[in-house]
């Protein structure tokens, strides 16, 4: 997308790093940046989707169907890039 987003101090930003390449840009020698980066395993989201119960074993066909549903649901969580341009 080739966008530079300025994030306010104290903000939280969730980036689906499997879908978007991202990085921090350089800062001047006199500047300081503090950041915390965390990783959330996909299994946590599947556990939540199952109502905080164990995820049942599924067939490959069921996984494909769920994958399409997760993609559509996740895509709705992010505003369209045109809102930033």
Secondary structure, DSSP 4 states (H G I P E B T S, - for coil): -----PPPTT------TTT----PPP--TT-----------HHHHHHHHTTSSPPPP--HHHHHHHHHHHHHHHHHTS--GGGT-
